[in-house]
Amino acid sequence: LIVTSSHFLRNFILYLLSVVGLTKKKAWATIEYPNEARPYAARYRGRHRLTLNDNGSVRCTACFLCATACPAKCIYIEAAEHDDPQIEKFPARYEIDTLLCIYCGYCVEACPVDAIRMDTGIHPEIYPPDPRAFIEDKETLMKRSRVLADQGPEALFREHMEKLKLIEKEPLTAEY
């Protein structure tokens, strides 16, 4: 009880000193998210993205290894034959249900062609109440790779934070 009381008293005094303006350091660790954000570590497993070939096509070969390795079974792939006879198949439909995803990274480790990554540096967003909005399709996953290649990770993170600020500001009228 003495230790707890001393911690309380010390924190209370520090808080009062910071409110009065005698100390420049904030006495609390609260971050005003999304206006302030802590930087993520380089190894942070963020939102998924599908990597692209040099010609802009998706690198995925629809081998289903990512979907097989996923413990949450949140990846759905529909394979189709490619027009090019040298390419066996490609994903005509590639979807990740982010409500089911546990962000474990097994899909990234299982992919033999490095087609899926979780290095976007952004975390899941706020969506409307419709659960279908949580399913990310192939185009959405490819768009993240294009933005990362064209503008860099800072632009992707900035776009993500602006979207979150808009949703926080106007939750009922914001476009998700």
N, C-alpha and C positions, 0 to 999 in steps of 0.2 A: 504494500500500500504506500509505503514511503517513496519508492521508485516512481510509481505512477503519479503520485502527487507532485513530485519534483519535476517530472516531465511536463505535467499540465501547467505548473507555475512558470516554468521557463518559457514554454510556448506562448502562454498568455502574455507574459511581459514582452517578449519579442514582437508579438502582434501589436500590442499597444504602442510600442516604440515605433513600429513601421507606420501605423496609422497617424501618429502625431508627426512623423516625418524626421525622426532622429536617426533612423537607419535607412539606407538606400536599398538594401536587399529586401525583397518580399519575404515575409515570414511564412508564407503558405506556399504550397506546391501546386495549387490549382492552375490549370492551363485553360484559358478561355477558348476552347475548341468550338468552331473551326477557324476563329480569327487567329489563334496561335496554334501551332502544331509542332510536336517534337519530331526531329528528323528520324527517319527509320534507318535501321542498320542495313548494310549492303546485302545481307543474307535474308532480309525480310521476305517472307512468302506472301506476296500481294495477289492482286487479281490476275487471272490467267490471260494469256495471249497466245495466238497461233503465229509462229514465225513464218516468214515468207521467203520464197526463192528470189533470185535476182530479177526474174521477169514479173514478179508481183503475185505469182500464184502461191497457194498455200503449200507448205512443205510436207504436210501430213500425207501419209501413204495409206491411210485407213486400215492399219494393221490391227486395230482394236486392243493393243497392249495397254494403253492408258486406261481404257474402260475396264479391262480385266483387272488391272492392278488397283483400281479405285475401291477402297473399302466401303465407301458410302454409295457406290453405284450411281453417281450423279452425272456421268458422261454418257451421252447417247450419240452414236455414230451411224450414219447410213452411207454405205459405200456405193459407188457407181463406177462404171467403166469410163476411162478417159478417152478422149478423141485421138490422142497421140498413141500409136501402137507400141511405143517404147515404154509408156507408163501404164502399169497394170490397172490401177484403180486410184480413186481419190475420194475424199469425203464430200458427198453431195450435201450432206447435212451433218453438222457437228454442233452439239449443244451441251452446255454445262448448266445444271440446275444448282444455282448458288445457295438455295435454301437447304439442299442436302449436303453440299460440299463442306468438308471439315478442314480444308486447306492444309492437308498433310504433305503434299508434294510428291506422292507416290506416282502420279501420272507423269510428272516431269522426269523422274528417275527411270520409269519404264520405257519411255519413248526412245527408240533406237535411232531416229533421224533428227532429234532435237527440235521437234515440231511444236511442242507446247512448253511454255515457260511461265514462271510465276514471279518475274523480276520487274513488274511494272512499278512497284513502290507505292501502290494505292490500295486501299482497303475497300471492303464492300460498301456500297452506297445505300442510301435510304430510298426505298421504292414505294410506290403506291400500294394500297391494300390488295391489289390483284396479284395473286401468286405467279401468274404467267410472266409478269415483268421481271421475275428473278431468273428466268432462263435466258442465258446469253448464247446467241447463235454465232455461227461461223463468221459472219460479217462484222459483228461487234468485236470478236476476238482478233480478227485480222486488222481492224481499224486501229487497235492499240499498238500493234507492231508498226503500222505506217506512221502513226504520230510519234512513236519513239524514234524511228529511223529519220524522220523529217525534221522534228523539232527538239528531240531529246527528252529525257525523263522529267526535267523541270517543267516543261510545257504540259505534259500529261498530268503531273501532280497539280499544277496551277489550274488546269481545266477542271479537274476533279474537285478541288477546294472551292472554286467559284460556283460549281453546281451545288455543293453542299451548303454554301452560304445562302444561295438563292432559295433552297428548300427550307432552310431554317428561318429565313426572313418571311417567306410567304408559303407556308406549308400546304395550304389548300389550293392555291392557284398555280404553283410552280409546275413546270413541265418536267417529268421524270424521264 
